[in-house]
Amino acid sequence: MDGVITVALGGAGSSREFLDGSRRWTAQLPSLRIGRGVYRPGWRWSLHAGPQTGVPSEAHTGYVEAGQMAVRGADGREVTVGPGEAFSAGPGHDAWVIGDEPCVALDFEVVMR
């Protein structure tokens, strides 16, 4: 790639609203897709996102900016991630917001060419 590319998170056509009103925006770069989600208290992948997609959750690598989220792997291991923490979750995990504050999280997906 030559030059520099910029893409705004939140541009037209790059957002998705979940069943509970939580929202996720994406930005697509040549080698990386970046998502930023604002997940409302009570949000849960298996209740508010999975039914929309009809497929199990995919692997995610992310970083929490604010709030807290619990993540349970397909193996049953459960962790809590909070502000300033990065995480990696394999396919088939579930995740949900903990507490009364929204969870704001980034996620990153390498795009194979």
Beta strands, then each sheet from edge to edge (+ up, - down):
strand 1: 15-17
strand 2: 23-28
strand 3: 32-39
strand 4: 60-66
strand 5: 68-72
strand 6: 78-81
strand 7: 86-89
strand 8: 94-98
strand 9: 103-110
sheet 1: 1+ 2- 3+ 9- 4+ 7-
sheet 2: 6+ 5- 8+
end
